[in-house]
Amino acid sequence: MSNSRITPRTEFLVHNKEILSETERIMLNDIYMPMIGSISASIYIYLHDSSRKFKPLEVRMHSEFIDEMNMTLSTFSEEIEKLEAVGLVKTYVSNDSHVDQLIYEVKRPLDAEHFFNDPMLSMYLFTKIGSTSFNKKREYWKYPSLPKNITNVSRKFTEVFSNFSLQPLNTREDSYHGKNKSDGSYVELDDFDFEVLFTHLKGTFVDRKFFTKTVRENIVKLAELFSLNAYDMKSVVIKATDKTKGIDLNILRRAALDYYRYEKETEPTKVNVETIEKVESKDEEKADYFSQLDKISPVTRIRQLRNNNPSRNDEILVTRLVTETSLNNGVINILLEYALLQKDGQLYDNYVFKIARDWESKGYQTAEEAKNAARSFYKNQSKKKYNNYKVNRQAVEPKWFTESTKEKEHTPKRVTKKQSDSIKDAIDRFRKL
């Protein structure tokens, strides 16, 4: 959803068929809130509860959020995107050209079983709270199965109520209050080519009939999360498949994570471009470099920049950029390069997301656009710093960053040669591979 289109006078409707149970409210607070934060959770509760005070689909104004929730519309736009991403809200826009109106459809939280079987949601929660808290939450929500060796002796409806006559009933396709459960993390199912996967699986024991809708959805999410292609997924699926029981979703998730850690992280990136100095000297080679950044996964890019040894925090931050923002790969990759170079090889969440939200709101789509934005952002920040205090250090800039600025207003002390060479070498290697 683009926050640039929302004004206090922008209309909105709430489509809410739900009456949340106590269990679902606990699920929201215990499981969803660590992922989306308290502000997003409060917006969700407000949309749900306030809809009871209005007529169904009553027209309301976005100024309501300013008045009732004491927040800016830019904050509202950023926070509701998190609700969209985890499947708690779906946002629609009116197709009538003369109507400035949005519709927010409120969805139920997933139950614990479906949440922990959703690979993207469960893994993201894992990265946010760590293994200890994650396992505690999962144990809390577990409930034992029925005992084995039992027989169902319940009476059928017709056995108990046998003396009534069925009257003709006109069935209508009305919409009623009731369950409108979240679909989980939002991805496009057409993003993965299953036909190519089936070609790779020919001659194996994996049968097409094992690929139910749920299995396909999980494969798409895992492929998106870990940048796995059809050939990669072949190995993952084989490990997760039993000849008689089919594909186990829990094993599928673990196998995908293991494949990424032990296969994808160590494979060389096949990119044929020149060194940074040569690339920056020719326009067509510059374009080639940025086109490569548009294609490569941010998970792969941070691995290259970290000499194939990214920290856990690096991987978590990159995962958050991919899942919490709508930025394309090339934009994220430029952002990573820029942030590393400006912060002496460190990635700080607040700094990175400040830039990410700004670029997201402005709709940058390519690495080339992000490059220009980085220059602009740097100039603005440099002016602010110089006006407030003496700058005592300056990070090393990639040549694409300084190619159009021949004059420097200030030339403070640079970062250490070791830090400089490490990051520049990572960028150089990317162009040589």
C-alpha positions as CSV (number, residue, x, y, z in Angstrom):
1,M,0.0,0.0,0.0
2,S,1.4,3.4,-0.9
3,N,1.2,5.9,1.9
4,S,1.6,8.7,-0.6
5,R,-2.0,8.4,-1.6
6,I,-3.5,8.6,1.9
7,T,-4.7,12.0,3.2
8,P,-6.9,12.8,6.2
9,R,-9.8,13.1,3.8
10,T,-9.1,9.7,2.1
11,E,-12.1,7.4,2.8
12,F,-11.9,3.9,4.1
13,L,-14.3,1.1,4.9
14,V,-13.7,-1.9,7.2
15,H,-14.9,-5.3,6.1
16,N,-15.0,-7.3,9.4
17,K,-17.0,-10.5,9.8
18,E,-15.1,-11.4,12.9
19,I,-15.7,-11.6,16.6
20,L,-12.4,-12.5,18.0
21,S,-12.3,-15.3,20.7
22,E,-10.2,-14.9,23.8
23,T,-7.8,-17.5,22.4
24,E,-7.3,-15.5,19.2
25,R,-6.6,-12.3,21.2
26,I,-4.0,-14.2,23.3
27,M,-2.5,-15.6,20.0
28,L,-2.3,-12.0,18.7
29,N,-0.4,-10.8,21.8
30,D,1.8,-13.8,22.3
31,I,2.7,-14.8,18.8
32,Y,2.0,-11.9,16.3
33,M,3.0,-8.9,18.5
34,P,6.7,-9.9,18.7
35,M,6.8,-9.9,14.9
36,I,4.8,-6.8,14.0
37,G,5.2,-4.7,17.2
38,S,2.7,-3.1,19.6
39,I,1.6,-0.3,17.2
40,S,0.6,-2.6,14.4
41,A,-1.2,-4.8,16.9
42,S,-3.1,-1.9,18.3
43,I,-4.2,-0.8,14.8
44,Y,-5.5,-4.3,14.2
45,I,-7.5,-4.3,17.5
46,Y,-8.8,-0.8,16.7
47,L,-9.9,-1.8,13.2
48,H,-11.6,-4.8,14.7
49,D,-13.3,-3.3,17.7
50,S,-14.2,0.1,16.2
51,S,-16.1,-1.6,13.3
52,R,-18.7,-2.7,15.9
53,K,-19.5,1.0,16.5
54,F,-20.3,1.7,12.9
55,K,-22.7,0.2,10.4
56,P,-21.1,-2.5,8.2
57,L,-19.0,-0.9,5.4
58,E,-19.8,2.6,6.7
59,V,-17.7,5.3,5.1
60,R,-15.0,6.7,7.4
61,M,-12.1,9.1,7.0
62,H,-8.4,8.5,7.7
63,S,-8.4,11.5,10.0
64,E,-10.0,9.1,12.5
65,F,-6.6,7.5,13.0
66,I,-5.0,10.9,13.7
67,D,-7.7,11.8,16.3
68,E,-8.4,8.4,17.9
69,M,-5.0,6.8,17.9
70,N,-2.9,9.9,18.1
71,M,-0.6,8.9,15.2
72,T,0.5,10.4,11.9
73,L,-0.8,8.9,8.6
74,S,2.7,8.0,7.6
75,T,3.1,5.9,10.8
76,F,-0.3,4.3,10.1
77,S,0.8,3.4,6.5
78,E,4.0,1.9,7.7
79,E,2.4,-0.1,10.4
80,I,-0.5,-1.5,8.5
81,E,1.9,-2.8,5.9
82,K,3.1,-5.2,8.6
83,L,-0.5,-6.4,9.2
84,E,-0.8,-7.0,5.4
85,A,2.5,-8.9,5.3
86,V,1.5,-11.4,8.0
87,G,-2.0,-11.8,6.6
88,L,-4.1,-10.1,9.3
89,V,-5.3,-7.3,7.0
90,K,-6.0,-7.2,3.3
91,T,-6.1,-3.8,1.7
92,Y,-8.1,-3.0,-1.4
93,V,-8.5,0.2,-3.4
94,S,-11.6,1.4,-5.2
95,N,-11.4,1.1,-9.0
96,D,-13.7,4.1,-9.4
97,S,-11.6,6.9,-10.8
98,H,-13.6,9.6,-8.9
99,V,-13.5,7.8,-5.5
100,D,-10.5,8.1,-3.2
101,Q,-11.3,5.1,-1.0
102,L,-9.6,2.1,0.6
103,I,-11.1,-1.1,2.0
104,Y,-9.5,-2.9,5.0
105,E,-10.5,-6.5,5.3
106,V,-9.8,-7.8,8.8
107,K,-8.7,-11.4,9.0
108,R,-8.6,-13.8,12.0
109,P,-5.1,-14.7,13.4
110,L,-4.0,-18.2,12.4
111,D,-4.4,-20.8,15.1
112,A,-1.2,-22.2,16.6
113,E,-1.1,-25.3,14.4
114,H,-1.3,-23.4,11.2
115,F,1.0,-20.6,12.4
116,F,3.8,-23.0,13.3
117,N,3.3,-24.9,10.1
118,D,3.7,-21.7,8.0
119,P,7.4,-21.6,7.2
120,M,7.7,-17.9,6.6
121,L,5.8,-16.8,9.7
122,S,7.3,-19.3,12.1
123,M,10.9,-18.7,10.8
124,Y,10.5,-15.0,11.1
125,L,9.2,-15.3,14.6
126,F,12.3,-17.5,15.3
127,T,14.7,-14.8,14.1
128,K,12.9,-12.1,16.1
129,I,12.8,-13.8,19.5
130,G,15.5,-16.5,19.4
131,S,15.4,-20.3,19.8
132,T,14.7,-20.3,23.6
133,S,11.7,-18.1,23.5
134,F,10.4,-19.6,20.3
135,N,10.5,-23.2,21.7
136,K,8.8,-22.0,24.9
137,K,6.0,-20.4,22.9
138,R,5.6,-23.5,20.7
139,E,5.4,-25.8,23.8
140,Y,2.8,-23.5,25.4
141,W,0.5,-23.8,22.4
142,K,0.9,-27.5,21.9
143,Y,-2.0,-29.8,23.0
144,P,-1.9,-33.6,23.2
145,S,-3.6,-35.7,20.6
146,L,-6.5,-38.0,21.4
147,P,-5.4,-41.3,23.0
148,K,-4.7,-44.2,20.6
149,N,-6.8,-47.4,20.5
150,I,-10.2,-45.7,20.9
151,T,-13.5,-46.1,19.0
152,N,-15.9,-43.3,18.1
153,V,-19.4,-44.2,19.6
154,S,-21.1,-40.9,19.0
155,R,-24.6,-41.0,17.7
156,K,-25.4,-39.6,14.2
157,F,-27.8,-36.7,13.8
158,T,-30.4,-38.8,12.1
159,E,-30.2,-41.4,14.9
160,V,-31.1,-38.9,17.5
161,F,-33.4,-36.5,15.6
162,S,-35.3,-39.1,13.5
163,N,-38.9,-37.8,13.8
164,F,-38.8,-34.5,12.0
165,S,-39.7,-33.7,8.3
166,L,-37.3,-31.7,6.1
167,Q,-39.0,-28.7,4.6
168,P,-37.8,-27.1,1.4
169,L,-35.3,-24.4,2.1
170,N,-34.3,-21.6,-0.2
171,T,-30.6,-21.3,0.0
172,R,-29.1,-17.9,-0.6
173,E,-25.5,-16.9,-1.1
174,D,-25.5,-14.4,1.7
175,S,-22.4,-13.3,3.7
176,Y,-22.6,-13.8,7.4
177,H,-20.6,-13.0,10.5
178,G,-18.0,-15.8,10.9
179,K,-14.5,-17.0,10.3
180,N,-12.4,-15.0,7.9
181,K,-9.1,-16.4,9.0
182,S,-5.7,-15.1,7.9
183,D,-4.1,-16.8,5.0
184,G,-0.6,-16.3,6.6
185,S,2.3,-14.5,5.0
186,Y,1.4,-12.9,1.7
187,V,3.2,-14.1,-1.5
188,E,2.2,-14.7,-5.1
189,L,1.8,-18.5,-5.8
190,D,2.8,-18.0,-9.4
191,D,6.3,-16.9,-8.3
192,F,7.6,-20.5,-8.4
193,D,7.7,-22.7,-11.6
194,F,6.4,-26.1,-10.4
195,E,6.7,-27.6,-13.9
196,V,10.4,-27.2,-13.9
197,L,10.5,-28.8,-10.4
198,F,8.5,-31.7,-11.7
199,T,11.0,-32.2,-14.6
200,H,13.8,-32.3,-12.1
201,L,11.9,-34.9,-10.0
202,K,11.3,-37.3,-12.9
203,G,12.8,-40.7,-12.0
204,T,12.5,-40.2,-8.3
205,F,10.0,-41.6,-5.9
206,V,8.3,-38.2,-5.4
207,D,4.8,-38.3,-6.9
208,R,2.9,-35.3,-8.2
209,K,-0.1,-36.2,-6.1
210,F,2.0,-35.3,-3.0
211,F,1.9,-31.6,-4.1
212,T,-1.3,-30.5,-2.4
213,K,-2.2,-26.8,-2.4
214,T,-0.8,-26.5,1.1
215,V,2.5,-28.1,0.1
216,R,2.7,-25.8,-3.0
217,E,2.1,-22.7,-0.8
218,N,4.9,-23.8,1.5
219,I,7.3,-24.4,-1.3
220,V,6.6,-20.9,-2.8
221,K,7.2,-19.3,0.6
222,L,10.4,-21.2,1.2
223,A,11.7,-20.5,-2.3
224,E,11.0,-16.8,-1.8
225,L,12.6,-16.7,1.6
226,F,15.8,-18.5,0.8
227,S,16.1,-17.7,-2.9
228,L,15.8,-21.4,-3.9
229,N,15.2,-22.3,-7.6
230,A,13.5,-25.4,-8.9
231,Y,16.8,-27.4,-8.9
232,D,17.6,-26.4,-5.3
233,M,14.0,-27.3,-4.2
234,K,14.4,-30.8,-5.8
235,S,16.9,-31.8,-3.0
236,V,14.7,-30.2,-0.3
237,V,11.6,-32.0,-1.5
238,I,13.3,-35.4,-1.7
239,K,14.5,-35.1,1.9
240,A,11.1,-34.2,3.1
241,T,9.1,-36.9,1.2
242,D,8.0,-40.3,2.5
243,K,7.0,-42.8,-0.2
244,T,3.7,-43.6,1.5
245,K,2.9,-40.5,3.6
246,G,4.0,-37.8,1.1
247,I,5.7,-34.5,1.9
248,D,6.2,-33.6,5.6
249,L,5.9,-29.8,6.0
250,N,8.0,-29.7,9.1
251,I,10.8,-31.6,7.5
252,L,10.4,-29.5,4.3
253,R,11.1,-26.3,6.3
254,R,14.1,-27.7,8.1
255,A,15.5,-29.1,4.8
256,A,15.1,-25.8,3.1
257,L,16.9,-24.0,5.9
258,D,19.7,-26.6,6.0
259,Y,20.1,-26.4,2.2
260,Y,20.4,-22.6,2.4
261,R,23.0,-22.8,5.2
262,Y,25.2,-25.6,3.9
263,E,24.7,-25.3,0.1
264,K,23.6,-21.8,-1.0
265,E,25.9,-20.0,1.4
266,T,29.0,-21.6,0.1
267,E,28.3,-21.7,-3.6
268,P,30.1,-19.1,-5.8
269,T,28.1,-16.4,-7.4
270,K,28.3,-16.6,-11.2
271,V,28.5,-13.0,-12.2
272,N,30.8,-11.9,-15.0
273,V,31.7,-8.2,-14.6
274,E,34.9,-6.2,-14.3
275,T,36.6,-4.6,-11.3
276,I,35.1,-1.5,-9.7
277,E,37.6,0.8,-11.3
278,K,37.0,-0.5,-14.8
279,V,33.3,-0.8,-14.4
280,E,32.9,2.8,-13.3
281,S,34.7,4.0,-16.4
282,K,32.1,2.8,-18.9
283,D,28.4,3.6,-18.9
284,E,27.4,0.2,-20.3
285,E,29.4,-1.6,-17.7
286,K,27.9,0.5,-15.0
287,A,24.4,-0.5,-16.2
288,D,25.6,-4.1,-16.2
289,Y,26.7,-3.8,-12.5
290,F,23.4,-2.3,-11.4
291,S,21.4,-4.8,-13.4
292,Q,23.3,-7.6,-11.6
293,L,22.3,-6.1,-8.3
294,D,18.7,-6.0,-9.4
295,K,18.8,-9.8,-10.0
296,I,20.9,-11.1,-7.1
297,S,19.3,-12.0,-3.8
298,P,20.1,-9.7,-0.8
299,V,20.9,-12.9,1.2
300,T,23.6,-13.7,-1.4
301,R,24.8,-10.1,-1.5
302,I,25.3,-9.8,2.2
303,R,27.2,-13.1,2.1
304,Q,29.5,-11.6,-0.6
305,L,30.1,-8.4,1.3
306,R,30.9,-10.4,4.5
307,N,33.4,-12.8,2.8
308,N,30.9,-15.7,3.0
309,N,30.7,-15.2,6.7
310,P,27.7,-13.0,7.6
311,S,26.7,-12.7,11.2
312,R,23.4,-13.8,12.5
313,N,22.4,-10.2,12.9
314,D,23.3,-9.5,9.3
315,E,21.0,-12.4,8.1
316,I,18.2,-11.3,10.4
317,L,18.4,-7.7,9.2
318,V,18.4,-8.8,5.5
319,T,15.4,-11.1,6.2
320,R,13.5,-8.2,7.8
321,L,14.3,-5.9,4.8
322,V,12.9,-8.6,2.4
323,T,9.8,-9.5,4.5
324,E,8.9,-6.1,6.1
325,T,9.4,-3.8,3.1
326,S,8.3,-3.8,-0.5
327,L,11.8,-2.9,-1.7
328,N,13.1,-4.9,-4.7
329,N,16.4,-6.8,-4.6
330,G,18.5,-4.1,-6.3
331,V,17.3,-1.4,-4.0
332,I,18.1,-3.5,-0.9
333,N,21.5,-4.4,-2.3
334,I,22.5,-0.8,-2.8
335,L,21.1,0.0,0.7
336,L,23.4,-2.7,2.2
337,E,26.5,-1.4,0.4
338,Y,25.7,2.2,1.3
339,A,25.0,1.4,5.0
340,L,28.1,-0.7,5.4
341,L,30.3,1.9,3.9
342,Q,28.8,4.7,5.9
343,K,28.9,2.9,9.2
344,D,32.4,1.4,9.1
345,G,31.2,-2.1,8.1
346,Q,28.3,-2.2,10.7
347,L,24.6,-2.6,10.0
348,Y,22.4,-0.8,12.5
349,D,18.7,-1.6,12.3
350,N,17.4,1.9,13.0
351,Y,19.8,3.5,10.4
352,V,19.0,0.9,7.7
353,F,15.3,1.1,8.2
354,K,15.2,4.8,8.3
355,I,16.6,4.8,4.8
356,A,14.6,1.8,3.7
357,R,11.2,3.4,4.7
358,D,12.2,6.6,2.9
359,W,13.1,4.8,-0.3
360,E,10.0,2.7,0.0
361,S,7.7,5.7,0.3
362,K,9.3,7.2,-2.8
363,G,8.8,4.1,-4.8
364,Y,12.4,3.3,-5.9
365,Q,12.3,0.1,-8.0
366,T,15.9,-0.4,-9.3
367,A,19.5,-0.3,-8.1
368,E,20.1,2.6,-10.4
369,E,17.4,4.6,-8.8
370,A,18.6,3.6,-5.3
371,K,22.1,4.7,-6.2
372,N,20.9,8.2,-7.0
373,A,18.8,8.2,-3.8
374,A,21.9,7.2,-1.8
375,R,23.8,10.2,-3.1
376,S,21.0,12.5,-2.3
377,F,20.5,11.0,1.2
378,Y,24.2,11.4,1.9
379,K,24.3,15.0,0.8
380,N,21.4,15.9,3.1
381,Q,22.8,14.0,6.1
382,S,26.2,15.6,5.6
383,K,24.8,19.1,5.6
384,K,22.8,18.4,8.8
385,K,25.9,17.0,10.5
386,Y,28.2,19.8,9.5
387,N,25.7,22.4,10.6
388,N,25.4,20.8,14.1
389,Y,28.9,19.5,14.9
390,K,32.3,18.8,13.5
391,V,32.4,15.6,11.5
392,N,35.4,13.5,12.7
393,R,35.3,10.6,10.3
394,Q,33.9,9.6,7.0
395,A,33.2,6.2,5.6
396,V,34.6,5.0,2.4
397,E,32.3,5.4,-0.6
398,P,32.0,3.1,-3.6
399,K,33.0,4.7,-6.8
400,W,29.4,4.7,-8.1
401,F,28.7,6.9,-5.0
402,T,31.2,9.6,-5.7
403,E,31.5,9.5,-9.5
404,S,29.5,12.6,-10.1
405,T,30.8,14.7,-7.2
406,K,34.2,16.1,-8.1
407,E,34.2,18.7,-5.3
408,K,34.0,17.7,-1.7
409,E,32.7,20.2,0.9
410,H,34.5,18.4,3.7
411,T,37.3,15.9,3.8
412,P,37.4,14.5,7.3
413,K,39.4,11.6,8.6
414,R,38.6,8.3,6.8
415,V,38.0,4.9,8.4
416,T,40.9,2.6,8.9
417,K,42.6,1.1,5.9
418,K,41.7,-2.4,7.1
419,Q,38.0,-1.5,7.2
420,S,38.2,0.3,3.9
421,D,39.9,-2.5,2.1
422,S,37.7,-5.2,3.4
423,I,34.5,-3.7,2.1
424,K,35.9,-2.4,-1.1
425,D,37.4,-5.8,-1.8
426,A,34.0,-7.4,-1.3
427,I,32.6,-5.1,-4.0
428,D,35.5,-5.8,-6.3
429,R,35.1,-9.5,-5.9
430,F,31.5,-9.3,-6.8
431,R,32.4,-7.7,-10.1
432,K,35.2,-10.2,-10.8
433,L,33.2,-13.4,-10.2
